[in-house]
Amino acid sequence: MSLSARNQLPGIVQDIQTGSIMAHVVVKVGENIIESVITKHSVEEMKLKKGDHVKVVIKSTEVMVQKD
């Protein structure tokens, strides 16, 4: 699938908590965790499950950078 978003990070699904309408998906990207809330329908349609290899796609008008 072609996608214009440039921030595509490969990761592994660590957890999925599904509610009646929405689902909370936790993806491990390297040493980091990315969390997303998507529809339950999307989880079912993609047949997402723990351990799946996925790409986290970040498309945002605002991305902050912090230096410690």
CNS distance restraints for C-alpha pairs under 8 A (distance, minus, plus):
assign (resid   5 and name CA) (resid  57 and name CA) 6.87 0.50 0.50
assign (resid   5 and name CA) (resid  58 and name CA) 7.07 0.50 0.50
assign (resid   5 and name CA) (resid  59 and name CA) 5.95 0.50 0.50
assign (resid   6 and name CA) (resid  57 and name CA) 7.88 0.50 0.50
assign (resid   6 and name CA) (resid  58 and name CA) 7.90 0.50 0.50
assign (resid   6 and name CA) (resid  59 and name CA) 7.91 0.50 0.50
assign (resid   7 and name CA) (resid  56 and name CA) 8.00 0.50 0.50
assign (resid   7 and name CA) (resid  57 and name CA) 5.74 0.50 0.50
assign (resid   7 and name CA) (resid  58 and name CA) 5.31 0.50 0.50
assign (resid   7 and name CA) (resid  59 and name CA) 6.95 0.50 0.50
assign (resid   8 and name CA) (resid  55 and name CA) 5.94 0.50 0.50
assign (resid   8 and name CA) (resid  56 and name CA) 5.60 0.50 0.50
assign (resid   8 and name CA) (resid  57 and name CA) 4.50 0.50 0.50
assign (resid   8 and name CA) (resid  58 and name CA) 6.51 0.50 0.50
assign (resid   9 and name CA) (resid  29 and name CA) 6.79 0.50 0.50
assign (resid   9 and name CA) (resid  55 and name CA) 5.24 0.50 0.50
assign (resid   9 and name CA) (resid  56 and name CA) 5.03 0.50 0.50
assign (resid   9 and name CA) (resid  57 and name CA) 6.41 0.50 0.50
assign (resid  10 and name CA) (resid  29 and name CA) 6.29 0.50 0.50
assign (resid  10 and name CA) (resid  53 and name CA) 7.26 0.50 0.50
assign (resid  10 and name CA) (resid  54 and name CA) 5.87 0.50 0.50
assign (resid  10 and name CA) (resid  55 and name CA) 4.29 0.50 0.50
assign (resid  10 and name CA) (resid  56 and name CA) 6.25 0.50 0.50
assign (resid  11 and name CA) (resid  27 and name CA) 5.96 0.50 0.50
assign (resid  11 and name CA) (resid  28 and name CA) 5.31 0.50 0.50
assign (resid  11 and name CA) (resid  29 and name CA) 4.41 0.50 0.50
assign (resid  11 and name CA) (resid  30 and name CA) 6.98 0.50 0.50
assign (resid  11 and name CA) (resid  53 and name CA) 5.83 0.50 0.50
assign (resid  11 and name CA) (resid  54 and name CA) 5.50 0.50 0.50
assign (resid  11 and name CA) (resid  55 and name CA) 5.87 0.50 0.50
assign (resid  11 and name CA) (resid  56 and name CA) 6.99 0.50 0.50
assign (resid  12 and name CA) (resid  27 and name CA) 5.38 0.50 0.50
assign (resid  12 and name CA) (resid  28 and name CA) 5.31 0.50 0.50
assign (resid  12 and name CA) (resid  29 and name CA) 6.83 0.50 0.50
assign (resid  12 and name CA) (resid  50 and name CA) 7.75 0.50 0.50
assign (resid  12 and name CA) (resid  51 and name CA) 5.72 0.50 0.50
assign (resid  12 and name CA) (resid  52 and name CA) 5.60 0.50 0.50
assign (resid  12 and name CA) (resid  53 and name CA) 4.60 0.50 0.50
assign (resid  12 and name CA) (resid  54 and name CA) 5.95 0.50 0.50
assign (resid  13 and name CA) (resid  25 and name CA) 7.22 0.50 0.50
assign (resid  13 and name CA) (resid  26 and name CA) 5.92 0.50 0.50
assign (resid  13 and name CA) (resid  27 and name CA) 4.38 0.50 0.50
assign (resid  13 and name CA) (resid  28 and name CA) 6.38 0.50 0.50
assign (resid  13 and name CA) (resid  49 and name CA) 6.94 0.50 0.50
assign (resid  13 and name CA) (resid  50 and name CA) 5.02 0.50 0.50
assign (resid  13 and name CA) (resid  51 and name CA) 5.13 0.50 0.50
assign (resid  13 and name CA) (resid  52 and name CA) 5.39 0.50 0.50
assign (resid  13 and name CA) (resid  53 and name CA) 6.56 0.50 0.50
assign (resid  13 and name CA) (resid  54 and name CA) 7.05 0.50 0.50
assign (resid  14 and name CA) (resid  25 and name CA) 7.81 0.50 0.50
assign (resid  14 and name CA) (resid  26 and name CA) 5.44 0.50 0.50
assign (resid  14 and name CA) (resid  27 and name CA) 5.37 0.50 0.50
assign (resid  14 and name CA) (resid  28 and name CA) 6.28 0.50 0.50
assign (resid  14 and name CA) (resid  50 and name CA) 5.42 0.50 0.50
assign (resid  14 and name CA) (resid  51 and name CA) 6.25 0.50 0.50
assign (resid  15 and name CA) (resid  25 and name CA) 5.97 0.50 0.50
assign (resid  15 and name CA) (resid  26 and name CA) 5.11 0.50 0.50
assign (resid  15 and name CA) (resid  27 and name CA) 7.24 0.50 0.50
assign (resid  15 and name CA) (resid  49 and name CA) 7.82 0.50 0.50
assign (resid  15 and name CA) (resid  50 and name CA) 5.58 0.50 0.50
assign (resid  16 and name CA) (resid  23 and name CA) 6.71 0.50 0.50
assign (resid  16 and name CA) (resid  24 and name CA) 5.65 0.50 0.50
assign (resid  16 and name CA) (resid  25 and name CA) 4.62 0.50 0.50
assign (resid  16 and name CA) (resid  26 and name CA) 6.34 0.50 0.50
assign (resid  16 and name CA) (resid  49 and name CA) 7.13 0.50 0.50
assign (resid  16 and name CA) (resid  50 and name CA) 6.84 0.50 0.50
assign (resid  17 and name CA) (resid  23 and name CA) 5.57 0.50 0.50
assign (resid  17 and name CA) (resid  24 and name CA) 5.11 0.50 0.50
assign (resid  17 and name CA) (resid  25 and name CA) 6.64 0.50 0.50
assign (resid  18 and name CA) (resid  22 and name CA) 6.29 0.50 0.50
assign (resid  18 and name CA) (resid  23 and name CA) 4.24 0.50 0.50
assign (resid  18 and name CA) (resid  24 and name CA) 6.40 0.50 0.50
assign (resid  18 and name CA) (resid  40 and name CA) 6.39 0.50 0.50
assign (resid  19 and name CA) (resid  23 and name CA) 5.73 0.50 0.50
assign (resid  19 and name CA) (resid  40 and name CA) 7.08 0.50 0.50
assign (resid  20 and name CA) (resid  40 and name CA) 7.19 0.50 0.50
assign (resid  21 and name CA) (resid  39 and name CA) 6.05 0.50 0.50
assign (resid  21 and name CA) (resid  40 and name CA) 5.34 0.50 0.50
assign (resid  21 and name CA) (resid  41 and name CA) 7.57 0.50 0.50
assign (resid  22 and name CA) (resid  37 and name CA) 6.71 0.50 0.50
assign (resid  22 and name CA) (resid  38 and name CA) 5.75 0.50 0.50
assign (resid  22 and name CA) (resid  39 and name CA) 4.28 0.50 0.50
assign (resid  22 and name CA) (resid  40 and name CA) 4.72 0.50 0.50
assign (resid  22 and name CA) (resid  41 and name CA) 7.93 0.50 0.50
assign (resid  23 and name CA) (resid  37 and name CA) 5.58 0.50 0.50
assign (resid  23 and name CA) (resid  38 and name CA) 5.39 0.50 0.50
assign (resid  23 and name CA) (resid  39 and name CA) 5.66 0.50 0.50
assign (resid  23 and name CA) (resid  40 and name CA) 5.17 0.50 0.50
assign (resid  23 and name CA) (resid  43 and name CA) 7.30 0.50 0.50
assign (resid  24 and name CA) (resid  35 and name CA) 7.08 0.50 0.50
assign (resid  24 and name CA) (resid  36 and name CA) 5.85 0.50 0.50
assign (resid  24 and name CA) (resid  37 and name CA) 4.58 0.50 0.50
assign (resid  24 and name CA) (resid  38 and name CA) 6.60 0.50 0.50
assign (resid  25 and name CA) (resid  35 and name CA) 5.70 0.50 0.50
assign (resid  25 and name CA) (resid  36 and name CA) 5.24 0.50 0.50
assign (resid  25 and name CA) (resid  37 and name CA) 6.17 0.50 0.50
assign (resid  25 and name CA) (resid  38 and name CA) 7.47 0.50 0.50
assign (resid  26 and name CA) (resid  33 and name CA) 6.74 0.50 0.50
assign (resid  26 and name CA) (resid  34 and name CA) 5.94 0.50 0.50
assign (resid  26 and name CA) (resid  35 and name CA) 4.58 0.50 0.50
assign (resid  26 and name CA) (resid  36 and name CA) 6.59 0.50 0.50
assign (resid  27 and name CA) (resid  33 and name CA) 5.68 0.50 0.50
assign (resid  27 and name CA) (resid  34 and name CA) 5.21 0.50 0.50
assign (resid  27 and name CA) (resid  35 and name CA) 6.23 0.50 0.50
assign (resid  27 and name CA) (resid  56 and name CA) 7.72 0.50 0.50
assign (resid  28 and name CA) (resid  32 and name CA) 5.72 0.50 0.50
assign (resid  28 and name CA) (resid  33 and name CA) 4.56 0.50 0.50
assign (resid  28 and name CA) (resid  34 and name CA) 6.32 0.50 0.50
assign (resid  29 and name CA) (resid  33 and name CA) 5.89 0.50 0.50
assign (resid  29 and name CA) (resid  34 and name CA) 6.90 0.50 0.50
assign (resid  34 and name CA) (resid  56 and name CA) 7.80 0.50 0.50
assign (resid  38 and name CA) (resid  42 and name CA) 6.72 0.50 0.50
assign (resid  38 and name CA) (resid  43 and name CA) 7.47 0.50 0.50
assign (resid  39 and name CA) (resid  43 and name CA) 6.69 0.50 0.50
assign (resid  40 and name CA) (resid  44 and name CA) 6.30 0.50 0.50
assign (resid  41 and name CA) (resid  45 and name CA) 5.94 0.50 0.50
assign (resid  42 and name CA) (resid  46 and name CA) 6.01 0.50 0.50
assign (resid  43 and name CA) (resid  47 and name CA) 5.82 0.50 0.50
assign (resid  43 and name CA) (resid  48 and name CA) 5.29 0.50 0.50
assign (resid  44 and name CA) (resid  48 and name CA) 6.64 0.50 0.50
assign (resid  48 and name CA) (resid  52 and name CA) 6.72 0.50 0.50
